[in-house]
Amino acid sequence: MEFATLVIIALVFVVVFALTSVRIVPQGSNLIVERLGRYQETLMPGFNVIVPIISTVRARIDMRETLVDVPEQSVITKDNAAVVADGVLYYQVVDPKKATYEVNDLQRAIQTLAMTTIRTVMGSMDLDELLSQRETINAALLRAVDEATASWGVRVTRSELRDITPPADIVQAMGRQLKAERDRRAQILEADAEKESQIRIAQGKLEAAKLEAEARERLAEAEAKATRLVSEAVAQGSSQALGYFLGQKYMEALKAFAESPNQKTMVLPVEMAGIAGALAGLGEIMRDALPTNPTGAKAVPPSRPGPWSPPPASDGA
């Protein structure tokens, strides 16, 4: 009976010893083991065995990234503007021993450090810089907190300002400033557009004037050439060219007179002798231009004077 009792006691002792000596550590965690109150070892994820009674588990350290919420706080900027800011911060334990023994309440320590760092960084900047340079603030915050927590066995992976809220009167003033700036830009754009339009119109008028002057120049050259040819023909003893030239000018003047908007009525006949003379001159030019009749051809009798023929020259002319 006593032997059976001893066996049962031994079995219970073995079971208790096994339960207290075996440690199953889940993935993403580490266990800090102390022996007689001093650091002994760090248990990695998996199956581990410790000496019971004299060895105890001091802490379980989460090795994953952990979020720290930085609460809202009032910050005075460099230009004495009070803003309310909050943010978030991510850290990861890289040395479980330091995270356990180098700092008390690691998460609260990191949160307090982030709050004081935000005050320091944002307090050294103007309000305009504060609202427009969030990336600079985040980088400075990350660098400062990471350097301070390096001795705690912690690596800060990310830091972000979640919200920056200026006072209501400053928000209204910024809105008026933005509206005034946009109005100024709109006025500048309208002035530039008007200037460009006037320049284009002036360039168009200049091109038109150049083309008109060039056309007048070419017309003058053509008239000068025609006048020179007529003058050469007259100098050579041919008065028919002069008659053609004068008749053409006479017909053009008569046409312009008939098409004038101020002329409503034109009475005919006008100076028909001049018109008939012009037509006679044209006929003479055409006869000179046509080849003469061959020998033996029948001559065409002269036509009888019509009503448009010029009057016969008097003997005393």
Buried (B, 14 or more C-beta within 10 A) or exposed (E): EEEEEEEEEEEEEEEEEEEBBEBEBEEEBBBBBBEEEEEBBBBBBEEBEBEBEEBBEBEBBBBEEBEBEBEEBEBEBEEEBEBEBBBBBBBBBEBBBBBBBBBEEBBEBBBEBBBEBBBEBBEEBBBEBBBEBEEEBBEBBBBBBBEBBBEBBBBBEEBBBEEBBBEEEBEEEBEEEEEEEEEEEEEEEEEEEEEEEEEEEEEEEEEEEEEEEEEEEEEEEEEEEEEEEBEEBBEEEBEBBBBBBBBBEBBEEBEEEEEEEEEEEEEEEEEEEBBBBBBBBBEBBEEEEEEEEEEEEEEEEEEEEEEEBBEEEEEEE
